Amino acid sequence: MTLVQLGDYQNRDFALVGIPKNVPCLFIQIQNHKTDESYKEAIDGLKFTLQTLSPRNVILYGADRD
C-alpha cells in the first residue's frame, strides 16, 4: 500500500514523486483543514492525486472540520 499525505498547492508535485501510476491501493490522508480555503485545497489535491496516479483502489482518511 502506498501512502500520500496531502498538503497545500506548493508541495503537491513533491508529495507524489516516486509513486508509480496504477498502484493496487493508495492510502490518502486529508485532515486539519479548518478554513474553507484549506478545505478546497485538500479536495483539489485529492482530485489531482487521483487523476495523476490512477490508483486501482483508494483508502481515504479524513477528519471532521470542527
N, C-alpha and C positions, 0 to 999 in steps of 0.2 A: 504494500500500500504506500502511496506517495502522499506526503503532507504539504499543504500550501497554507501559509499564514498571510492573509491579505492585509496590506497597509493602505497608504494613500497612493495617489497617482504617481508620485515620484519614484516609488520603489516597485511598481507593478512589473515592469520587464525584468528587473533584477530578481524578483521573487520566483520567476518561472525559469530562470537559467538552469539548464541541465536536466529539466524534467522532460522526458520524451512524450510525444503525442501518443494518443490511444492507449494510455496505461489502463490496466484492468480495473483499478479502483483508485480514486482520488479523494483524499480527505481534506476538506477546506474548513478553516476556522474564520468566522466573522463575529467579532464581539467588540465591546467597548465603543460603540458608535452612538453617542448621546445626542448629537445635533443632527438636524435634517441634512445638512451638507455632508457630514461624515457618513451618515447612513446611505446617502445617494452614492458617494464614492465607493462604499462597500458593495452595493448592488451592481454598480458599473464594473467594479473589479471582478465580481463573480461572473458576470456575463463575459467579460474579456477573457478570463481564465478558461471558461468552458469552450468558448469559440477557438481559443488558441491551442488548447491541449486536446480537445475532443476525447475526454475520458469515456471509457465504456460504462462505468458506474461512478456515482458520487455519494459520499457521506458528508453531510453539511452539519457543522456545529455552530450554533449561534447563541446569542444571549439576548435577554429582554432589554429593550431600550431604556427602561426605567432605572 
